[in-house]
Amino acid sequence: MADLKKPRVIYLKGFLFLGGGCLASALLLAELPTLKVAFLLAVAVWCFARCYYFAFYVVEHYVDPQFRFSGLWAFAKYLLRRRPKESHDSTSSTSARPD
């Protein structure tokens, strides 16, 4: 499948994801409308969003700036194929943490 190039189609895709997430959340809450379910759903959505941010932004900017991921499968393959790096020297300088 080719990469999307038209901004209009990219925005449409983003809004479809937003709409799908809102619809699924609303249907879950309609099925079991409790504060506990709403809270757990919000935590799950937040955690998945942070994981996605980690997979793309943090890894590309702080771990391996040479690699560009094209999707979550590419990230999974990257994790499985990469070789463990030697432990960092305690005297080496490190960048500030992104979180």
VENFENTA-V63938 format. One record per residue. N is the residue number from 1. SS is DSSP state (~ for helix, > for strand, _ for the rest). PHI is phi in degrees with one decimal (999 if undefined). OMEGA is omega in degrees with one decimal (999 if undefined). Layout:
n = (N/N)
ss = (SS/SS)
phi = (PHI/PHI)
omega = (OMEGA/OMEGA)
This chain:
n = (1/2/3/4/5/6/7/8/9/10/11/12/13/14/15/16/17/18/19/20/21/22/23/24/25/26/27/28/29/30/31/32/33/34/35/36/37/38/39/40/41/42/43/44/45/46/47/48/49/50/51/52/53/54/55/56/57/58/59/60/61/62/63/64/65/66/67/68/69/70/71/72/73/74/75/76/77/78/79/80/81/82/83/84/85/86/87/88/89/90/91/92/93/94/95/96/97/98/99)
ss = (_/_/_/_/_/_/~/~/~/~/~/~/~/~/~/~/~/~/~/~/~/~/~/~/~/~/~/~/~/~/~/_/_/_/~/~/~/~/~/~/~/~/~/~/~/~/~/~/~/~/~/~/~/~/~/~/~/~/~/~/~/~/~/_/_/_/_/_/_/_/_/~/~/~/~/~/~/~/~/~/~/_/_/_/_/_/_/_/_/_/_/_/_/_/_/_/_/_/_)
phi = (999/-76.6/-68.5/-72.6/-120.2/-82.6/-55.8/-61.3/-70.2/-63.7/-62.6/-59.1/-60.5/-61.0/-69.4/-66.2/-62.3/-60.6/-63.3/-63.5/-65.3/-65.4/-64.5/-62.2/-64.5/-63.4/-67.4/-64.0/-69.5/-69.8/-70.4/-141.9/-81.9/-124.3/-63.3/-61.6/-64.4/-61.6/-64.2/-64.3/-65.2/-63.1/-64.0/-62.1/-62.4/-62.2/-64.8/-65.0/-64.4/-65.8/-63.8/-63.7/-59.1/-60.5/-60.1/-104.3/-79.3/-64.0/-64.0/-68.5/-96.1/-120.7/-105.9/-141.9/-66.7/-80.6/-103.0/-116.2/-88.2/-99.7/172.4/-66.6/-66.0/-63.3/-66.0/-63.3/-63.1/-58.8/-63.5/-74.3/-90.2/-68.0/-90.1/-62.5/-85.3/-63.3/-63.3/-72.3/-70.3/-66.9/-92.0/-72.1/-80.2/-124.3/-77.3/-64.9/-70.2/-74.4/-116.4)
omega = (-178.0/176.3/175.4/-178.9/-176.5/179.9/-178.9/180.0/178.1/176.6/178.8/179.3/178.6/179.7/174.9/175.2/178.6/179.5/178.3/178.1/178.4/180.0/179.2/178.6/179.8/179.8/176.6/-179.8/176.3/179.1/-178.7/-172.9/176.9/177.3/179.2/179.3/178.9/179.3/-179.3/176.9/178.6/178.7/179.8/179.5/179.8/-179.0/177.8/177.3/178.3/177.6/178.4/176.2/178.6/-176.2/-175.2/-174.8/-174.4/-178.1/-178.4/-175.5/-174.9/-176.0/-176.1/-177.2/-178.4/-173.3/177.0/-177.5/179.0/179.6/-178.1/176.5/177.2/177.9/178.4/177.3/178.1/-179.9/-178.8/-175.7/-173.8/177.9/176.9/179.9/178.4/-179.8/-178.4/176.4/-176.7/-179.8/-178.2/179.3/179.2/177.4/176.1/179.4/-178.9/-179.1/999)
